[in-house]
């Protein structure tokens, strides 16, 4: 039969590229003291951009986890079945230390190295990074109970992925989850009604209650909140007890989520489940906030990673697709859109990696870096995560109708993009936490401006924006008025921080575009509204996918 059409002007698959070939990421890696990890990051980047890992991620997301509450005989089992490729993704992540390596690695820059690996490997599949992030974040909270940390920390930082329900201390490595929010309270965790009753054995309690969201229900241990006699407290709850029996944790259902579909999120019920007190009774929020603070870093890193992925997809498409007699990438309006997306992605990456550096330096005892980490993480988590959905939508639109089709991978990115902003406290929670940090720790504000002022005098637009921010903060009034303006204040903080970092460390063309648009007001509301006179070609070049040398 005669051919009815010839396939032309179609974009080749974006595969076999190096996800880590991202100038902003690699420059940050070296600047923040983790240049020693570059070989590992590049190795993981090549793997993440390869056909095999991309297929792992696609099928793990397409075949969502399945809950089995009972076996064929009617016995309660409470297990979640994953696609085999989920375990392949998890195995690579654990072997490369994305889950807990910095806590066992004394080298400067260990948290930066891990953040870079999360950034690149998450572009194969972001869903499995939920239990990876929970495990990473559990360690500092668990250290509130040194006797528990001595037992479990080596397992949480082990490079062995050992899936299956067995006694945690008999495994080669374990994964941690978090079980914090309840249906009547959500982010207001002090409204929790789960009860913890002492069993008579020191430090051991029986927990009874219903948790609305439990991340990664097949984890080996969970950090959870419950009301003990002395108030809201934090507990370590194992899935399997020392005698090999299942702890009394009942899975009610898995959440049918917008995105993050390769990962299981569940409702669970504790029916006298045994847990071990972490920290002091009544100090549950203060204890588990150590975990939340670390997951905030991962939220920012993951959002920046998603922006980079969307940008690379858009630039790749525009480079290979023609319309109206010219390649899309050469058409002025598309160059504006692509350059604007590139500026946003690079600003997010530089800020997230700078804060990973602050985590490292704070762990080494640097007081000012600890204050910057405290305020900067809340600021950056709010803004970078808030920008991700709009960025994903615009990147998708660069592919036109092709971007709306599942085969392109952009719908998956779009569905994933709102999650980091919601995770561990939505936008309002993050913004209000910034206000609390500023009120309770004025030294954190000093550390923030000390960081910003390192770029003083380098760009008049940044200087003017910093002066306006200082003026606004000095004029803050009563608490209600302050809360009403919280989002605007945090946005201003985030933009000034990003501008300072780009002016000092970014490509001159990117810094110029950022300051002209985000700080000087030469910008619209949608992406693609940059002012004229910018070096858009240099900006877009930094957003192109990198392919390993043959």
N, C-alpha and C positions, 0 to 999 in steps of 0.2 A: 504494500500500500504506500502511496506517496506521503512524504512527511507533510504535516499540516503547518508546521512552524519550525523555526530554528531558534534554539535558546541562545540569546546574546544579552549583553549588558547586565549579567548577573554577577553578584559579588562572590568571590571564592570563600570557602569556609575559613573562619578565623581559628586555626588550630596549628599546633606545632610552633607556637611562639613562646617567648620568655616573659611570663607575667611580671617578673621582677625587673625587667628592663624599663624601669620608670625612673627618670632622672631625679624627681623630687624625693622618691623613696630612698634611692641609693645615696644621694647627697646627705639626706638626714641620717641614714644609718652610720655614715662615716663621721659626720659632725657630732653626733650624740654619743660617740665613743664605742661603737660596736662594729668597727671596720673588720675586726677579726672574724665576724660571722658572715661576711659577704659571700664567700664561696658556698656556704650552706644555703643561704638565702637564694642565690642564683640557681643552685641545684633544685631547690624546691619550686622556684619560679618556672623553670623549664618543665618540670613535672606537672605543675598546675595548668600550664598552657598546652599540654599534650593531649592527644586524642583520647588516651585511656582515662586519664583523670576527669576530663570533661564528660566522658560517657558515664563514669562512676557517678558524678554529680547529677547528671540529667536523669538517670534511671532511679537513683535514690530519692530524688524529689518527685518523680513521676509515680513511684510506687510507695505510697505513704505507709508508715508503720501501722501494724494491726494489733489490737488489744485482744488477749486471751485471758478471760477471768477464771475459767475452769478448764480442766482437762476433759478428755472424753468420758471419764468415769464419774465426773461431778466433783472432783477435788478442786479446791480453790488454788489457783497457781499465780494469778496476777502477773502475767508476763507480757512483754511487748515484742513482737516479731518485726525485725527490720529486713530490708532488702540486703542481700549479701554485699552489695557495693558500699553500703553504709559502713560496714566493718572495715572495708579496704580504706576508706577515707579516714576513719578513726585511727586505724593502725599507722598510717603515714603521719598523722598529726601527733600521735603520742611518741612515735619513734623519733620525730624531729623536735620533741620537747615543747610543743605548743601548749601543753596542759600544765606544766609545772616546773620546767627546767630552771628558770631563774632563781627559784628558792633553794636549789641545790648547787647553783653555779656562782661562785664568788667573784667571777670576772666583772670588771666595770662594763656596763652596757648590756648586761644579760637581759634586762627587761626590754630594752630597745631591740635587741636581736629577736626576741620572741615576738614583739609587736610587728616587726617586719615580716616574720614568717606567717603570722596570722593574716596580715595584709595580702600576701601572695597566695597562700593556700586557700583562703576563703573564697577566692575567685573560681575555684573548682566546685565548691559547694559551701555556702555559708551556714546551712542548717546544722551540720554536725559540730560546728564550732560552739554551739550552746553548751553541751556538756564539757567541752574542752575549756571554755571560759569559766564555767562553774568550778571545775577542778582547780584551775589556776587561782581563782579568787578565794577558794575555801581555805587555803593554807594560812594566810594572815589572821583570819578569824579563828581558826583552830588553835593558833598559838596562844590564845587566851586561856587554854587548858594545856599546860606544858606536858602533863602526863599522857594526854590523848595525842598531842602532836608528836611525841616521841614514838608512838606506835604507828600512827597513820601517815605522817608526813613522808617518810621514805617510800611508802606505797603510792601516795599521790604524785610524787615526783619521779617515779620509776619510768623507764622508757619502754616498758612492756604493756601492750594492750591485751588484757586478759578478760575477755567478755564471758559472762555467765554468772548465775546466782550461786555463789559459794561463800564460805566464811571469809570476810575481807582479809583477815590476817594470814590466810592460807593461800592467797593469790600472789601473782608476781607483780601486779600493779592494779590500782583501783581508780575509779572515776567517781566524782562527787556531784551531787545535785543540790538544788535549793528548794525549800518548801516553806514559803513565807506568807503569802497573801491568802485572805479568806473572802468569801463572797460578800459578807456584810461590811467589809472595810476596804478592800483593795489596797491602795497605797497607804492608807491609814492603818498601819500594822498594829498600832496600840489597841485597836478595836477587836483584835483577835480573841476568839472564844475557846480555842483549843486549850485543854487543861492538862497540866503535868502534875502528877501526884507522886511524891517520893515512895519508892518501893521498900525502903528500909536498908537497901544496899547503898553504901556511900556513892553519891554522884549519879545514881540511876533513878529514873522516873518512868512512870507509865503515862503515855500520852493518848488522849482521846479527843477527837475533833475532826473537822472537815476542812481540807485545804483546796482552795479554788484553782490555784495554779501551782503545779509542781513541775519544775523543769527537769527533763531527762529522767523519767521514772525508772529506767533500768540501771540507774547508777548504783554503786555499791553502798554509799553512805549519803546522807542528806543533812544539811544544816537547816534547822527549822526553828520556828518561834512558837512558844506556848506559855500560857499563864501558870506559873508556879506559885507556891504560897507567898514568895517574896516579890511577886510581880512578873512582868513579861520577861522571859528568859530564853536563851539560845541553847539548843540541844543538837548533839550528833546522833542521828538515828540510822542504824545499819539496816540493810534489806535482809540480811541473813544473820542469825544469832550464833554465838560461839558453839552451840551444840549442833549446828547445821540446820535447824528449823527456820522457817520463814518468819520474819517479824510480822506483827499484826498491822500490815499496811495494805489496805484494800483499794484497788484501782476502780473508780466509778466509771470513767470514760476518758477517751482522748479528745482533746479539743480539735474541732474542725476549723483550722486556721486559714486566714487569707494567704499567707506565705509560710516560709520556714517549714515546708511540708515534709522534708526528709527527717525532721526531728519530731520526737513525740513530746507533747505537753499534756499534762493530765490533771484530772481531779482525783484526789485520794482521800481516804478516810483512815484515821488512826483509831484502832479499836484496842486500846491498851498497849500500843506499841512501845517498846523499851527504847529509851534514849538516855544519852549521857550529857550531863550539864557541861556547857562550854562557857567559861567565865563565871561571873557571880549571878545569883538569883536577882532578878529585877534589872539586870544590865543587858538584856537581850538585844535591844536596838543598838546600843553602843558596840556590842560584840559583832553583830552581823553586818553593821555598816562598814566594817573593814572589808567584808566580802563585796558589798555593793560598790564601794569605791573602786575596787579593782575591775569589776565588770563594766564600770563606766568607761574606763580606758578602752576596753574591748569594743564597747558600743561606738566610740569615736573612731577607732581603727577600722572597724567593720564598715561603717558608713563611708569613710574615706576610700576604702577598698572598693566598695560598690560604685562610687563615683568614678574611680579610675576604670573599672570594668566597663561601665556605660560609655565613658569617653572613648576608650579604645575601640569599642564596637562601632561607635558613631564615626570616628575618624577612618577606620578601616572601610566602612561602607561608602563614605563620601569619596574616598580615594579611588575606589574601583567602580563606582556607579556614575553614569553620565546622564544628563538631561539638558535639553535645549542646546545641544551642540557643545557642551563642555562638561568636564568632570565636576561633580558637586563640590568637591573640596576647593575648586578654583573660582566658585561663584561667590560674589561679595557677601550676600546675605548669609550664606551657609558658613563662610569663614567667620562671620561675627558670632554665629551661634556656637560653632565648635570652639572658638577661642574663649568665649564666655564659660562654656562647660569646663574647659581646661583650666582656667583661672580658679574656678570654684573647687575643682578636684585637687589642684596643687595646694591651695590654701588649707584645705582640710587635712591633707597628708602632712604638711609641714607642722601644723598645730598638734595633730595627734602624736607624731613622732617626738616632738619637743616635750610633750607631757610624759611620754614613755621615758625619756631621759630624766625628767624630774623625779619619776618613781625610782629610778636607779640611784640618783644622787641623794634622795631623801632616805633611802634604805642605808646609804653609807653615812648618814648622820648630818647631812647638810640642811640646816634649819630653814634657810630661805627657800630652798627647793621644795621642802615639805610644805611650806605655806603656799608656794606657787602651785604645787600639785593639788592641794586641797581646793583652792578657788578655781584654778585653771581647768581642772577636770570637769567640774560642774558646769562652768561656762561653755567649754568646748563640747561636752556631751549634749547640752541643749542645742547649740547652734548647728554644729556639723550634722547631727542626726536629724534636725529639723529640715535641713536643706536637701537631704538625700532623696526624698520622694519627688520633689520638683525636678531635681537633676535627672533622675531615672526616667521621668516622663518625657523630658526634653530629648534625652539621648534616644529613647524609643522612637520619638517622632522624627528624628533624623533619618530613620530607615523607612519612613512613610508607612504604608500598609504592611510592608514586610516586617516591620518592628512589632506589629500587633499580633503577629502569628507566633505560636509557641516555638516553632522550629528555630527562630532567631535567637532564642534565649533571653530576649529583653523582657517579655512578660514575667518571667521568673524573677528577674532582677527587680522589676517594678513591684511585684508582690512582696518581695523581701524588704524593700527599702523603708517602709514605716516602722519595722520592728524595733531597731535600736533606739528610736526615740521613745517608744512605749516601754521598753524593757527596763526594769528596775526604776520605775518612776517616769511618767510621761513628762511632756514639756513643762507643764505648770509645776510639777514636783521639782524638776531640775532648776527651774528659774527661782522658785522660792528657797531652794537650798542655797543658791548663790547669795540671796539676801541674808539668810541666816549666817552664812560663813562671814560675810562682810560685817555684820553686826557683832558677832561673837569673837571674831578673830581679825581685828583691824590690821594686825601684822601681815595677814594674807593679802590685804589690799596694797600694803606697802610693797610686798614682794611682787605683786602683779605689775605695779607701775615701775618698779625697778627693772623688770624684764622689758616692758614696753619702751622705757626711756633709753635702753641701749641703742635704739635707732634714732634718738632725738637729733634733729638737725639734718637728717639724711633726706627727708622728703617733706616739703611744706604741707602737703595734704594730710600726711600722717600726723604731723605736729599739730595742725589745726583740729583734727578729729580727737586727738588726745586731750587737747585743751578743752574742747567741748565736753568730753566725758568727765574730766575733773570738775568742771563747772556744774554739770548735771548732778554728780554725786554730792557735791557740797550743798546743793539746794534741795536735797530730798527732804520731804516733809513728814507728815504723820504716817503711821504704819499702813492705814487703808489706802492712802494715795500711793504710797510706795509699792504696795502689793499690786495695785491696779496697773502700774507702769513696769512691773517686773520684767516682762518679756522684752520690752524696748531697751531697758537698762542692760540686760544680759546680752542682747544682740549687739549693742554698742561695745560692750566689753570684748566680745568675741571678735568683732571686726577689727578693733584696734590691735588686739593681740596678733591676729593673723597678718595684719598689715605690717606690724613691726617685724615679724619673723620673715616675711617675704622681702621687705626692704633690706634686711641684713643678709639674708641667706638665699633668697630666690633668684631666679633668672631675671635680669633687669626688665625684660619685656613683660613678664608676668607681674612683677611688682608694680610697674607703671600702670598696667591695665587694672590691677586690683585697686590701687589708690585712686585712680581717676574715676572708677565706677562705684566701688563700695564705700569709699571715704569722701570723695569730692562731689558726689551727687550726679555725675555724668552717666546716668544709668536709668533704665526703665524698670518695670516690674518683672517682665518676662526675661528669660535668657535670650541672648542675641540682640541686646540693646547697648552694646559697648559704644563709646564715643569714637569718632574718627581719629586717625593719626597714630594708631597703635601698631606695633609689629606683630600682627596676628599670625603671620607665617611662622615666626620663631616660636610662638606660643603653641600653635597646633602641632608643630614638629615634635614637641616634647610629649604630646599626647598620642603619638603613633605607636602601634605595637612593635615590639622589638623581636626579631627572629634570631635565634642562635646562629653563629657562624657555621657554615657547612663543614 
